[in-house]
Amino acid sequence: MNTSDLDGRRVGLYAVLFGLVAFYLLPLEIGLVTSLKTDPLASLPFAPPAAGSFTLEEWGRAFTALKSGLVNSLLLAVPATILSAGLGSMAAYGLTTLQWRGQVGVFTLFIAGIFIPYQAVLLPVSRFWATYAPLEEWLAVLWLLPGLEAYHGELLSLIITHVAYGIPICTLLFRTYYKELSGEMVEAAKLDGATAYTIYRRVILPLSVPMFAVTLIYQFTQIWNDLLFALVIMGPGDGAPVTVGLTNIGSSLTNLGFGVKMAGAFIAALPTMVVYVLFGEQFAEGVAS
Amino acid sequence: MIDRIHEAVRARGESEGDGDARTDGGTATVADDDAGSFFGSVSRDFLGSLPFWLPPFALMGFFVYGAIGWNFALSLVNVQQFNQPNYSQLDFDQYLRAFGDPSFISAAQNTAVLLVAFTLACLVVGLLVAILVDRHVRFENTFRTIYLLPMSLSFVVTAQFWLWLYNFDNGLVNVVTQALGLGRYKWISNPELALGAVVFALIWQFSGYAMVVYLAGLRAIPDEHYEAARVDGASTLKMYWRVIVPQLKGATISASVVLMVFALKAFDFLYALAGGFFPPKGTDILSTMMVRQAFSAGNRSYAAAIGIMLFLLAIAIVAPYLTYQYRRGEL
């Protein structure tokens, strides 16, 4: 193999890699330029808007339509993410660092929970919140407080639902991590007579910071992106998160409103995109395990 | 739930005889005998661990296993709309109904096609891209980050992008096919093309995931294996096929399980594509059919039965995987 042959191969390799960049990014580029055009049908889809046809109007319209959804998504995703990561870490600690026989069995029940199709639980879950635990009614007195509305009760049900179904994956992520932690510090703390709680707070939690980053990013993306639970548990009411709002923007199978659809898609995706660009490494680690 | 815990505790107590010699992790002030007097001779480590895993377990168990049980009960009766189910008469009628229902059969077929085509294509694309990225390229992290980006987006978002890409008049896909002299197609509204179009869009979104998993697998293979194959004079292609790919078995298995589970969850994408409970003709899968039957048609028991069948399908995919992981000591 001589050098020019090698160089040729290298050039080919990079050409393919950049071709793939185009493949993965082109849909986003097209979406972006389309959202800025007055008439998306007038020019090639990937061409930037011509001088006379540039507009920010679609972004304005999309933002007005999705504003309340963005707030709701934030109110939903932030607490649900933190709670599921915290509970996952606790469960993993109780099933990994503290060792007892039979824990693999319990852990398997956690893991199986990652893979269940939500269609198998939708009817009971929606029924449970609607009939057996109507938080909106139970907490009625709360909605009199300034800043709180009745639909926050529905958001609370959605938060609890997401936490419950997020616990399995969080537990798995933390357990994989805790298995690799050195047992020496835990043993030393035990010899000092530390309780399980002290060991968790003083030894395990401080060591968990990198894994919390991974889990929080993964869970935030999952919960922010979800449509199914939001649709079934709350429907398109005042409390609907941004994904529900986005499905109602523009009309689906006609040519109308592609500009506003694209702008809306970007607005709805912006938080997860920002998180991804800032913490891509952690996201990759989260999905790879 | 509580019963199961008592059972677990009892089982634990019985098997305690040959007890392990681990030191106590929890309540160091309580003597072993104290802990044992109530629960048999349960180790204090077990008791100490309860406050940590039991609350998450109870919450998760109620919503996962409790709900599946409830859903199963619902599938054994016949309840429409918001009527109260009558649990005195239980039968499998809803399951029989499914197998006589042409729309169920076609949804099941579409689900199978989606599962197999999407998973295989993602694995192949992901493996090829991973091999390319693994060849010590510059800006490797940037390439990887870009290829994985679509996966961080919501199904609802990517559905909007692909609706536009597949647009008949000015979508990129038709611009390309026309430039190649193949003409234009109604990718979404033609029932014969729609499922393929959906699979392609999902491959765009998730092949990056397969790449990341394979990349981790490739990194775990020691350099000597490449060297040894090269010394033997194997061509690059042969080396990968004979030496490297067989060592990626673990990565292939875990990636395919996760991809299949994603495919079962493709509901969000199809709902967003159509903007409602009726996905484009030719793309109805079991997950969309279940939600439509439950929340639009009001056939709750029928929907519950479809949900249970989806659950069994997921179990059939995941159980062998979990057994495999368990045998390798990775649980």
Interface residues (C-beta under 8 A of the other chain):
Chain A: L13 Y14 V16 L17 L20 V21 F23 Y24 L25 L26 P27 L28 I30 G31 T34 P40 L41 L44 P45 F46 L87 G88 M90 A91 Y93 G94 L95 T97 L98 Q99 W100 R101 G102 Q103 V104 G105 V106 F107 T108 L109 F110 I111 A112 G113 F115 I116 P117 Y118 Q119 A120 V121 L122 L123 P124 V125 S126 F128 I160 T161 V163 A164 Y165 I167 P168 T171 V186 E187 K190 L191 G193 A194 T195 A196 Y197 I199 Y200 T221 W224 N225 D226 L227 L228 L231 V232 T243 L246 T247 N248 I249 S251 S252 L253 N255 F258 K261 M262 G264 A265 A268 A269 T272 M273 V275 Y276 V277 G280 E281 F283 A284 V287 A288
Chain B: A8 A11 R12 S15 D20 R22 T23 D24 G25 G26 T27 A28 S43 D45 F46 G48 S49 L50 P51 F52 W53 L54 P55 P56 F57 L59 M60 G61 F62 F63 V64 Y65 G66 A67 I68 W70 N71 L74 V129 L132 V133 R135 V137 N141 F143 R144 T145 I146 Y147 L148 L149 P150 M151 S152 L153 S154 F155 V156 V157 T158 Q160 F161 W162 L163 W164 L165 N167 D169 N170 G171 L172 V175 I188 S189 W204 G208 Y209 V212 V213 A216 V257 V261 L264 K265 F267 D268 Y271 A272 L273 A274 G275 G276 L286 S287 M290 V291 A294 F295 R300 A303 A304 I306 G307 I308 L310 F311 L313 A314 I315 I317 V318 L322 Y326 L331
